[in-house]
Amino acid sequence: MRSKGGRAQAWSALAAVAGLCVAAALEAAPAPWYVWRSKLNGAEHCAQASPGYGWARDRGPFRDLHCTWPVDDSSRIRGNFPGKSGSEQMKAEPSRKPVTPAHE
């Protein structure tokens, strides 16, 4: 038969583990995107993971699947485009042209 002290310790340990799991989930972020360059013909491809053998990581990390917004450029996420105001913000172009996917 267990004592009340052992049961309280078990619940405390369970609460601590649950708290750690919640904290880890809150810190989770999506994987960054990278520009990958083909070693065969120099074609560029934007992906989160290597497209396979024959590709080398060229630039990154980026926040979006077009590899246009660098991870450290938090101003775009808030919508604060320097030098732009009002409707001009909606028309603002990214700092880098999107990478077109390689067609094999």
C-alpha positions in Angstrom: 0.0 0.0 0.0 1.4 3.4 -0.9 1.6 6.3 1.5 0.0 9.7 0.8 3.5 11.2 0.6 4.5 8.9 -2.3 1.3 9.8 -4.2 1.9 13.5 -3.8 5.5 13.1 -5.1 4.2 11.2 -8.2 1.7 14.0 -8.9 4.4 16.6 -8.5 6.7 14.8 -10.9 3.8 14.4 -13.4 3.0 18.1 -13.2 6.6 19.0 -13.7 6.9 16.8 -16.8 3.7 18.3 -18.2 4.9 21.8 -17.6 8.2 21.1 -19.5 6.2 19.6 -22.4 4.0 22.7 -22.6 7.0 25.0 -22.4 8.8 23.1 -25.2 5.7 23.2 -27.4 5.4 27.0 -27.0 9.0 27.5 -28.1 8.5 25.4 -31.3 8.9 27.2 -34.6 8.6 26.2 -38.2 11.7 25.0 -40.0 13.5 27.6 -42.0 13.7 27.6 -45.8 16.9 27.6 -47.8 18.0 28.2 -51.4 19.6 25.0 -52.8 21.8 25.1 -55.9 22.1 22.2 -58.3 25.7 21.0 -58.7 24.8 19.8 -62.1 23.4 22.9 -63.8 23.3 25.7 -61.2 19.5 25.7 -61.0 18.1 27.1 -57.7 15.3 25.6 -55.6 13.8 26.8 -52.3 13.1 24.0 -49.8 13.3 23.3 -46.1 15.4 20.1 -46.6 17.9 19.1 -49.2 16.3 18.0 -52.5 18.8 15.2 -52.6 22.3 14.3 -53.7 23.7 16.8 -56.1 22.3 19.9 -54.4 24.2 22.3 -52.1 22.7 24.8 -49.7 23.4 28.3 -51.2 21.6 30.9 -49.2 19.3 31.2 -46.2 17.6 30.8 -43.8 14.3 32.3 -44.9 10.8 32.5 -43.4 8.8 31.8 -46.5 8.6 29.1 -49.2 9.7 31.6 -51.9 13.0 32.3 -50.0 12.3 36.1 -50.1 12.1 37.0 -46.4 15.2 36.4 -44.3 14.7 34.9 -40.9 16.2 37.9 -39.1 14.0 40.4 -40.9 11.2 40.7 -38.3 10.0 44.0 -39.6 8.2 42.3 -42.5 6.2 40.1 -40.1 4.9 43.1 -38.2 4.1 44.9 -41.5 6.5 47.8 -40.8 8.2 48.5 -44.1 10.8 51.3 -43.7 10.0 54.3 -45.8 6.5 53.1 -46.8 3.2 54.1 -45.3 -0.5 53.3 -45.8 -1.3 51.6 -49.1 2.3 51.7 -50.2 3.0 49.0 -47.6 0.7 46.6 -49.4 2.5 47.2 -52.7 6.0 46.8 -51.2 8.2 44.3 -53.0 10.4 41.9 -51.1 14.1 42.7 -51.0 15.0 39.7 -53.1 13.4 38.2 -56.1 11.6 34.8 -55.6 13.6 31.8 -56.6 11.9 29.9 -59.5 11.8 26.1 -59.0 14.1 24.0 -61.1 12.3 21.9 -63.7 14.0 18.6 -64.3 
